[in-house]
Amino acid sequence: MLNNRNILCISGTEWSGNYIKAVVELMKVLSAGNKVLFVENAYTYKDAVLGVNNKEKIDFKKVMGLKSRIREVKVEGGGTVHVLFPPLVFPVSFLPDGALYRKLLKYNGWLLKRTVRKALKELDMEDELINFTSFNPGMGVMTGHKFKEKTLIYHCYDEIKGAHSWLSRHGLRLESIFMKMADAVIVTSQGLYDSKKDEAKQCYVVKNAVKVDLFKKGFKAEPDKSKTVIGYVGTVDDRSNYEILEHLFTNMPDAEFVFVGRILSERGVAILKKYPNVKVEGAKRPEELPAYLQTFSVGIIPFVKDDLTKGIYPMKINEYLAAGLPVVSTNFGDISDFAGLVKITDDKEDFLRAVLAEIISDSADKRASRLQTAEGNTWNKRAEELSDVIERVEVGLEH
């Protein structure tokens, strides 16, 4: 495990929020033995004026620099993360590629560089620095190799094209540039590895994991077969196969279907709400999820299969297993790690049969086995894998 190092994490997300983020969990673990500066994704002037969904209320004293931009966050495991709230930047993602776009992007990058340099100096984090830029290729291009870092890593946990509208206009081009700049690219799935390896100097896979101690609070040793609840924990968006879902809803009228997570597709939520046996719960804090899992009979992952979903290694698969739940999934990507534990099919009739069969055959022994699998996929283990990769990259850079 990395130890006694300075780690700068320039993130494409905020630190907090109502869903679990891989980069946040990794930084929590690494903070136990290292100094970590986590730079949140900057708000734009547009965000400040109009407000932003799913983000914390803007602290204008921090925006104006009237109080420290850095807050200390004590995390489980004994570590401390320094979280930096950057200044407001110009919104640029809507602009076409041209002189204005490039000038504003360069300004945003300059502003971030200045703020981060000041924070690194204040925290005495300038030496032996690892720059771990997570799913923020624009700022990666603007700030990579600008902090005298020993190592520059690009952490990619999703496909940009189609999945993130704010990145889609410029994201692929910027990502391509940044991958060639970075000393290594670390991805979260085999699908992403296949997609990124040819443009990266080096590419490694460090998969997502599960907060076992949290999600096993939803573990029930014995299945409750007095009622049937089909559960989905995750974002309601256009990655779901609604044909399969509607087939389940209509052919299991006595079952209850519960969807817990952010709503990013009006079309999707409109389909779900047509059915009386479907409950759409919306986004919940991670701490609230085990109570839902405890009521589920089975967890489902009904993703469509396309170029976007093949790069997903879903956190929910380990979250379901940590709660002891049977899992039925479509064959959207490489989930071969779970062969024998998870039922996989793209056919709606087979999916229905698999859900019914998994509920009937569920047992205490199967639940214990599922939990055991999840306990081998912790964020501590992934942080060790990540550390090994970075150390290997650094050895290569020295020769």
N, C-alpha and C positions, 0 to 999 in steps of 0.2 A: 504493500500500500504506500502511495506517496506520503511523505512525511517531511515536515518542516519546510514546506515550499510555499511560495506566494502564487495564488491562483486568481487571475482576473477572468470573470465570466461575463461577457457581453451578451445579454440574452435578448431573445425576440419576444419575451413575455414579461409580465410582472412577477414579483416574488410570491404574492398571495393570490387568492382567487378561490372559486368554488369547484375546482377540479385539480387532480393530482398531475404534476408536471415532472417529467423525467429529469430535466436539468436541475430543478429545485431539489429533488430527492438526492441526486448525486452530490450536489454541493453541500447538502446537510451532512452527509456521511464524511466527505472529504474535509469538512471544517473541523472535525475532531482532532486532526493532526496537522492541519495546515491553516494558513491565513487565506481567507476567501473574501474577495470583493465582488459582489453580484450587482451588475449594472442592469437596472430594469429597462425595458423598452420605453423609449421616450414618448411622452404625449406630444401631440402637435397643437399648434395654435387653434386649429379647428376643434380638436378635442376639448380644449379649455373653454371655448365659447359655447359649443353645442352640448357638451357632456358626452360620455362614452358608456355604452352598455358593458356590463360585466367588468368594469374597472372601478377602483376605489375613487372616492371623491378627491379631486385635485387639491393638494395643500399649496395654496398660493404663496405662503411664506417661503416654502421650499422652492417653488418655481422662481421666485424673485431673488433667491439666495439670501433671504433675511434670516434664515436659520439653517443649521447644518443639513446638507443634502444626504448625509449618511446616518443611518440608524443601525444599531446593533440588534441582531435577532439571535436569541438563545434557542438552540434547536435540540430535539431529542438526541441522545447520544453524547451530550456534553459539549458540543461545538458551538462556536459563535460565528455567524455570517454577518459581514458588513454589507448592507444593502444601500446602493446609491440611487437616488432619485435624480435623473438628469434634467437639464433645463428643457424648456419647450423648444420644439423644432418646427420648421416649415413642413406642411404636408406636401409631399412630392409624388406619391405613388400614382396619382391620377393624371399627371402630366405626360405628354409624349416625350420620347427620348430626343433631346435637343439641348440648345445652349442654356435655356432657363432651368430645365430639369437638372442638368449637370452642375450648374452654378449653385443651386439650392442644396443639392445633395452634398456637394463639397463643403458648403457652409455648415450643414448639419453635422458632417463628419468632423470638421474643425472644432465645433462647439463641444462635441462629445470628447474628442481627444484632450482638449484643454481641461475639461471637468474631470476626466479620469486621471490625467497626469497629476492634477492637484490632489485628488483623493489618494492615489498610490504613494505620493510623497508624504502626505499627512499620516498615513497608516504604516509608513516605513515598509512598503511592499515592492520596491523597485528592483530588487536583486533577484536573480534566479526565477524570473517570472514566467508562468505559463499563461498564455492568452487562449482561453477556451471560449470561442465565439459560437453561440448556440442559436441556430436557425435565424440568423440576422445577417444575411449575405451582403446587404447594402452597406451596413456599418462595418462589416468585416473588410470589405474592399477599401473603405475610407480610413480605417484605423489599424488594419493588420500590419505588423512589423513597425509600428510607430511608438511602441513603449519599451523598446530595447528588450523585448521578450526573448527568452531562450527558445521557446517553442510556441508555434501558432497552430491551433487545432480548430477545425470546423466540425461542429456537432450537428448532424442532420437527422431529424426524427420524423420527417414527413416529405412527401413530394410537394413542391411548390405549385406546379401547374394544376390549376383547377381547384385545389383544396383551399387556397387562401387568396381571396379576391384582392386584398390590399397588396399582395406580392406579385400577382399574376402578370402585370404589364411589364415589369422590369426584372422580376425575381430570377427567372431562369438565366438571363444573360449575366446578372451580377453573381449568381451562384457559380456559374461556369468560370468566371474570372477569379472568384475567391478560392475555389477548389484548387486552382493552379498556383495560387499564392501560398496556401496553407501547407505546413509540413506534413500534415496527415488529415484525412477525413474519417470521422467516426460516425457510423450509422447504426440504426436500431433494428434493422431487419435484413434478411437475405435479399429481399426485393430491392431495397434501397442500395445495398452493396452492388448488385448487378447493374443498377441504374447509374451509380456514381463512380465506380472503380476506374473507368477508362479516362476520366478527366482529373483524377486525383493522383498526386505523387505516390501516396500510400492510402489504402482504405482498409478499415477494420470494422467488425461488427461487435457492438456491445448492446445487447438486447434490453428491453424494458423489464421491469420487475414488479414486485408487490410489497406493500407495507403489511407484512404478515401479521404483526401484532395488532394492527388495526382491523384488518378484514376477518381475522379468525374470531373476532368478537361476534361475527354473524354465523359462526359454525354451530350446527346442531348435529349431535352424534347420530341421532335417529331421524330418518325422514318422516315428515308429517304427511300422511297420505289421506287425511280427512278432507283436504281441499287442494285444488290445483292452481298454482300461481306461476305463470311464465314471466320471467323477469329479464329486463335489459337495462344495463347500467352503461351510459355513454351518451355521446352527442346524438341528438335527433337531427339528421342531415340527409343529404342526397346520396350518401354512400350506402344507405340501407336498401335492401331488396324488398320493396313494398308488395310485390306480387306474392312472394313467399309469406310475408306477414299477413296479408289479407286472407290467404288460404288458411293460415292457422286460426285467425279470428273467426272465420265463418264455420270452420270444421271443429272447433272446440268452444262452442257457445257457452258451456258451463264453466269454462276456465276463466280466470282473471289474468289479464296481461298488464304488466306494470312497466312503464318507461321512465327511468330516472336519469336526468342529465340536461345539459344545455340544449336549447332549441335554436338551430341555425337554419332550418328549412320550414318555411310557412306551408309549402306543399306537403311536406312530410307530416307535420302536425295536423293538418287538415284531414289527411287520410286516416290517421290514428283516431281522431276524435269522432269519426263517423260511426264507430263501433261501440255499442254500450258496454261491452266487456273489456274495454281498454281504458286504463288510467294513465294520464300524462302528468307526471309529478314535477317536471322542470328540474332546474339545477339545484343540487343540494351540496352542503359542505361535506368533505370527505368523512368527517366524524359521524355524519348522519347515515352513511351508506350501509354499515353493517346491520342496522335495524331492518332495512329493506331486504337485504340478502337473507336474513334469517327467516323471512316469510316466503321466499321463493322455493318452488319445487325444482326448477331447472333454470339455468342461465343460457341465453341465446346470443349468437353473434351473426346476424343476418345480413352481412355485407354483400353488395354486388361485387362481381369480379371484373376489375379493369386495371388500367395502368396506374391509377391512383391508389387503389386498395392493396395492390400486390406489395406495396412497400410498408404496410402496417404490421407491426407486432403489437397486438392490442393488450394494454394493461389489464383490461377486464377479464381476460382469460385466466390469469393468475388470481385475480380478485374473486372470481366465482369459485375457483378451486380451493382457495384459502377458507372459504365458507363451506366447503365440502360439497358444493353443488355439482350435479351432472351438467355437462355443457354440450350444446348442439350448435354447430357453426357451418357456414358455407365455406367452400374451398377457395377463399379469396386470395390467399397468399401462403407463404411457407410457415405452417404451424406444425411441422413434423416433430418438433420437440414433444408434442403432446399426443403422438400416435398411441392409440389404445385407450387413452383417457377421454378423448373428445370425439364425438360423432360428427363426421364431416360429409356434407352433401349439398349439391346445388339444385337438386330436383325438389320441387315443392311438395310432392307426395311423399318422397323419401324423408324430407325434413319433418313433415308432420308425423310420420311413422316413428322416426327417431326420437322426437320429443315424447311421444306417448310411451315408447319402449323404455326410455331412460327413467321416466317417472315410475313406471311399474317395477323396474328391476333395481331401483336405488336401494342401498343398504348401508348399514353402519360401517361395514368393512370397506366398501367403496368410498364412502365419505372420508374415512381416515386416510386412505391411499391418496385421495385428491389433495388433502391438506398437506401430506408429506411432500408431494410434488411441489406445491406452492412454497413450502419452507426451504426448498433448494433454489428458489428464484427471488432472493431478497435484494434490496438496494445495496446492502453491505457487500454482497457478493459481486454485484455489478460494478460498484466503486473499485473493488479490487481488480476486476478485469480491466476497467478503464485505466487504473494506475499502471498496470502491467503494459498496456499499449503505449501510454505516454513515455514510460521509461525506455521501452524498446525503440520508440521513435527518436528519443534523445540520444541513445547510444549510437544509432545510425547517423545522426547529425554530427557527432563528434569524430566520425571516421571519414 
